[in-house]
Amino acid sequence: MPTPDGNLTAPSAATPGATNLTEGPPTSNPVGSNPVGSTPAKGSNPVKTTAAVKSETTAGILFGIGAYGLWGLLPLYFLVLLPAGAVEIVANRVVWSLIFCALLITITRTWRILGGAIKDRSIMGPLTIAAGLIAVNWLTYTYGVTTGQAVEASLGYFINPLVSVLLGVFVLKETLRPLQWAAVGIGFVAVVVLTVSYGKLPWIALTLAVSFGLYGFVKKRVGPRVDAITSLTVETVVLTPLAAITMVVLGVTGAATLTSNGAGHFWLLAASGIITAVPLLFFGASARRLPMTTIGLLQYFAPLLQFIVAVAIFREAMTLDRWIGFGIVWLALLVLTVDMLAVARKNSVARRLARQEA
């Protein structure tokens, strides 16, 4: 599921910027002014500082697991929303998210920040485009889950890092390392195998990967100028008129289930605002505490859970050739992860040497 920050490079070099595709959450040391491993400032307590860093890291990992875990279990939520269809679910998700975000902004007293973001064309423009991309992503994902294609939907988020790498090449003109090229090549083979297996191009997976990849890229352009809640609020503000019209049309035509399936169903749909925003808040808390390398590894948790839910609970078919296709995808991700960890270690050593020389 879309991450709030919008990194383009999760586990890639072009990082889902995010990832990133994920945007680029702060990766600096959150405690004190001295990087971990550096010489403590005069009068500081190195033991206390180390303990504080470990505590922050543990909290970051727990927040990250919470965020990706909730995104990974999202298909179960869509299941209990039936018979509501994808269009109605997404329309409600937008409207109720806006209401919930308005409540959060009121509590945190950040209306002035929201107003400034809306007035700033350099922020409003990219976020308007991001809103359109995330709408496509949400609709496609919800459609896939509610029509018995949750396995293919999970595939979209598995291959998302590969799309992020390609965006880095074709959009940012970045040069890929050998292992990244290998991962992209393996991923291409996987798409071919899965296309043969499904008897058609896995358009749900590709649409999810591309829309989320572009979403992260656009969000990366905004950068740290707007926080996660403000960003989500602006995006929902852009989408709410269309979502509200959709809800009215569905109601007039008798196709809406919001008020016709009992109070329980109504409140489940209304809860979509909370279910959308809470993982976002968890992710933001995690990103502030963890380096992008760790975030990049945690991001696989969501599609893995989605895949397990689809196969073990929804009982979607996984033929031998599909297992082979997914296996090739996972091999590509393994190669990408190895490259990411190697680069992270190299950069860490370089920073340590630079501090020693200083």
Helices and strands as residue ranges (DSSP letters): H 46-72, H 74-81, H 86-108, H 111-119, H 121-146, H 150-158, H 160-170, H 178-198, H 203-222, G 223-225, H 228-252, H 262-270, H 272-289, H 292-298, H 301-308, I 309-313, H 320-357
